Amino acid sequence: MLKDILSTLLSRYLIAILNLALIFINAQVLGIEGVGTVGLIWASVSINVTVCGIFSGNTLVYFLNQYPIRLLYPVAIGWTFVGSALSCCLLYLSGLLPEGYGLDIFGLTAVYSLSVAHSRFLLGKDHIRGFNLTNLLQGGLLFFILLYFYYVAQRREVSAYIWGLYLTNGVAFIVGLLLLLPYLKKTEKQPLAEEKNLFSILREMLVYGLWGSADNIAETCTMRLNYFLVERFAGPGGVGLLDAGTKISESVWHISRSVAYIEYNRIAKTKDKKKQEQITLQLFKFTFLSLCIVMTGILLIPEWVYTDYLFGRAFEGVRGIIMALSAGIIALGCHTILSHYFIGSGKIKYSAAASCIGLASLLTAGSQLIPRYGITGSAASASIAFGVMLLFSMIVFIRQKD
């Protein structure tokens, strides 16, 4: 397990390094308003992807232990397009769909969800190298494509970033498909699948996926709804400043997410409650210590490094946002470990409840702090929400353990 965690962690941090470099390049090329527009587009895609996750994402890892991949694959791929269209409609009706980018958000949601589905199939089959490779392509290739667009093709605009996302996720999708072909061609015998008809299996996936999507939507909204709130108060420039501070802080989450992927896969494959708890506690301690060390290092970086060398003067105040987010970043990273324990052990309702409570906390804190303290208040309200989520998860875990 440690080898899988370290290999996944290495690939995630290669992605993180490239993404951090890209944040600085985007700040110089697109400016604070361009960064804000990109942040709003990606926030919309992130919310939509959770809807597509009803029949894909972690749902696939869970059900691959029970049903053959040839049965699950067409369900996951087909639902991706339906879910993308449905989620775009919901964003439009709620007034959150960025004007002029509706079709691109639909397309990016679909291609991103398809590549995610392939990576989860590979994870469910214990193809850790393939899982890491698709994630590396999905997260790291964008850096090199945008270097070409910005400095060779001289396309220094938001549309270049969007096309970069299409190409990156398209390549990850194709590579994932090639890695999955041997499993798709292989005939698997699953006694449980033979006992049930397709409708019953789809109903099981729907129930599990709805709980998972409720969890993911609430958690994603807790992380990204601030973008839309800040845009109302401070415009795209305010979103750009928030996005810069958020991306720097969230680079720490590559630790918790790498650990959580492996944790979830291990927990979903064992029914021994004691073993599941033991795995979770070990990884929780490792994650907490790692997050604290890395976050401390980020907090030691002075403001002038960001404004004079990395982002530019327009991003003054970014360190204050990072400081306001820091405690929450650690809290949500630790919550992720407990959340994947609940999801992997079939207790997904507890993870969903934590995310919903976090969203309610964000809205309550944000309504008070954002009008009064602006972007820093937005970051602080996110930290409060993440802290509440961790507290709830810890209470439930301790009670379940006893």
JOHUKA-V220568 format. One record per pair of residues at least 12 apart in sequence whose C-alpha atoms are under 7 Angstrom apart, sorted by the first residue. I is the first residue (numbers start at 1). J is the second residue. D is the distance in whole Angstrom. If there is no record, write none. Layout:
i=I j=J d=D
i=I j=J d=D
//
This chain:
i=4 j=128 d=7
i=5 j=258 d=7
i=5 j=259 d=6
i=5 j=262 d=6
i=8 j=132 d=6
i=8 j=258 d=6
i=9 j=255 d=6
i=9 j=258 d=5
i=11 j=132 d=6
i=11 j=136 d=6
i=12 j=136 d=7
i=12 j=254 d=6
i=12 j=258 d=7
i=13 j=254 d=7
i=15 j=136 d=6
i=15 j=139 d=6
i=15 j=140 d=5
i=16 j=251 d=6
i=18 j=140 d=6
i=18 j=143 d=6
i=19 j=140 d=7
i=19 j=143 d=7
i=20 j=248 d=7
i=22 j=143 d=6
i=24 j=310 d=5
i=24 j=311 d=5
i=27 j=311 d=5
i=28 j=311 d=6
i=29 j=156 d=6
i=30 j=156 d=7
i=30 j=157 d=6
i=32 j=237 d=5
i=32 j=240 d=5
i=32 j=241 d=7
i=32 j=314 d=7
i=33 j=236 d=5
i=33 j=237 d=4
i=33 j=240 d=6
i=34 j=158 d=6
i=35 j=240 d=5
i=36 j=236 d=5
i=36 j=237 d=6
i=36 j=239 d=5
i=36 j=240 d=4
i=36 j=243 d=7
i=37 j=236 d=6
i=38 j=158 d=7
i=39 j=240 d=7
i=39 j=243 d=6
i=40 j=98 d=7
i=40 j=227 d=6
i=41 j=98 d=7
i=41 j=105 d=7
i=43 j=224 d=6
i=44 j=97 d=7
i=45 j=105 d=6
i=45 j=108 d=7
i=45 j=109 d=5
i=46 j=220 d=7
i=47 j=217 d=6
i=47 j=220 d=6
i=47 j=221 d=7
i=48 j=84 d=6
i=48 j=87 d=5
i=48 j=88 d=7
i=48 j=109 d=6
i=49 j=109 d=6
i=49 j=113 d=6
i=50 j=213 d=6
i=50 j=216 d=6
i=50 j=217 d=6
i=51 j=83 d=6
i=51 j=87 d=6
i=51 j=213 d=6
i=52 j=79 d=7
i=52 j=80 d=5
i=52 j=83 d=5
i=52 j=84 d=6
i=52 j=113 d=7
i=53 j=209 d=7
i=53 j=213 d=6
i=54 j=206 d=7
i=54 j=209 d=4
i=54 j=210 d=6
i=54 j=212 d=7
i=54 j=213 d=6
i=55 j=75 d=7
i=55 j=76 d=5
i=55 j=79 d=7
i=55 j=205 d=6
i=55 j=206 d=7
i=55 j=209 d=6
i=56 j=76 d=5
i=56 j=117 d=6
i=57 j=116 d=6
i=57 j=117 d=6
i=57 j=120 d=6
i=58 j=120 d=7
i=59 j=209 d=6
i=60 j=120 d=6
i=60 j=121 d=6
i=61 j=120 d=6
i=61 j=121 d=6
i=61 j=123 d=7
i=61 j=124 d=5
i=61 j=265 d=7
i=62 j=268 d=6
i=62 j=344 d=7
i=64 j=124 d=6
i=65 j=269 d=7
i=66 j=190 d=7
i=66 j=192 d=7
i=67 j=190 d=6
i=67 j=193 d=5
i=68 j=188 d=6
i=68 j=190 d=6
i=69 j=184 d=7
i=70 j=184 d=6
i=77 j=114 d=7
i=80 j=110 d=6
i=80 j=113 d=6
i=80 j=114 d=7
i=81 j=110 d=6
i=84 j=106 d=6
i=84 j=109 d=6
i=84 j=110 d=6
i=85 j=106 d=6
i=88 j=106 d=6
i=108 j=166 d=6
i=111 j=169 d=6
i=111 j=170 d=6
i=112 j=169 d=6
i=114 j=173 d=6
i=115 j=169 d=6
i=115 j=172 d=6
i=115 j=173 d=4
i=115 j=176 d=7
i=118 j=173 d=7
i=118 j=176 d=5
i=118 j=177 d=7
i=119 j=131 d=5
i=119 j=134 d=6
i=119 j=176 d=6
i=122 j=180 d=7
i=124 j=265 d=7
i=130 j=179 d=7
i=134 j=172 d=5
i=134 j=175 d=7
i=134 j=176 d=6
i=137 j=168 d=7
i=137 j=172 d=5
i=138 j=168 d=6
i=138 j=169 d=5
i=138 j=172 d=5
i=141 j=168 d=6
i=142 j=164 d=6
i=142 j=165 d=7
i=142 j=168 d=6
i=145 j=164 d=6
i=146 j=161 d=7
i=146 j=164 d=6
i=211 j=348 d=6
i=211 j=349 d=6
i=211 j=352 d=6
i=212 j=348 d=7
i=212 j=352 d=7
i=214 j=352 d=6
i=215 j=351 d=6
i=215 j=352 d=4
i=215 j=355 d=6
i=218 j=355 d=5
i=218 j=356 d=5
i=218 j=359 d=6
i=219 j=355 d=5
i=219 j=359 d=7
i=221 j=359 d=7
i=222 j=358 d=7
i=222 j=359 d=5
i=222 j=362 d=6
i=222 j=382 d=7
i=223 j=382 d=7
i=226 j=378 d=6
i=227 j=239 d=6
i=230 j=375 d=7
i=238 j=375 d=7
i=241 j=315 d=6
i=241 j=318 d=6
i=242 j=321 d=7
i=242 j=375 d=6
i=244 j=318 d=7
i=245 j=318 d=5
i=245 j=319 d=7
i=245 j=321 d=6
i=245 j=322 d=5
i=246 j=322 d=7
i=249 j=322 d=6
i=249 j=326 d=7
i=249 j=329 d=7
i=250 j=329 d=7
i=252 j=291 d=6
i=252 j=294 d=7
i=252 j=295 d=7
i=253 j=333 d=6
i=255 j=287 d=7
i=256 j=287 d=6
i=256 j=333 d=5
i=256 j=334 d=7
i=256 j=336 d=7
i=256 j=337 d=7
i=260 j=336 d=7
i=260 j=337 d=6
i=260 j=340 d=6
i=264 j=340 d=5
i=264 j=341 d=7
i=264 j=344 d=5
i=267 j=341 d=7
i=267 j=344 d=5
i=267 j=345 d=6
i=268 j=344 d=5
i=268 j=345 d=6
i=280 j=337 d=7
i=280 j=338 d=7
i=280 j=341 d=6
i=284 j=334 d=6
i=284 j=337 d=6
i=287 j=334 d=6
i=288 j=334 d=6
i=291 j=330 d=6
i=292 j=330 d=7
i=295 j=326 d=7
i=299 j=323 d=7
i=303 j=319 d=6
i=320 j=376 d=7
i=321 j=376 d=5
i=321 j=379 d=6
i=324 j=376 d=7
i=324 j=379 d=6
i=324 j=380 d=5
i=325 j=379 d=5
i=325 j=380 d=6
i=325 j=382 d=7
i=325 j=383 d=5
i=327 j=383 d=6
i=328 j=382 d=7
i=328 j=383 d=4
i=328 j=384 d=7
i=328 j=386 d=5
i=328 j=387 d=6
i=329 j=383 d=7
i=331 j=386 d=6
i=331 j=387 d=5
i=331 j=390 d=6
i=332 j=386 d=5
i=332 j=387 d=7
i=332 j=390 d=6
i=334 j=390 d=7
i=335 j=389 d=7
i=335 j=390 d=5
i=335 j=393 d=7
i=338 j=393 d=6
i=339 j=351 d=5
i=354 j=389 d=5
i=354 j=392 d=6
i=354 j=393 d=6
i=355 j=389 d=6
i=357 j=389 d=7
i=358 j=385 d=5
i=358 j=386 d=6
i=358 j=388 d=6
i=358 j=389 d=5
i=359 j=385 d=7
i=361 j=385 d=5
i=362 j=381 d=6
i=362 j=382 d=6
i=362 j=385 d=5
i=365 j=381 d=5
i=366 j=378 d=6
i=366 j=381 d=5
i=369 j=381 d=7
//
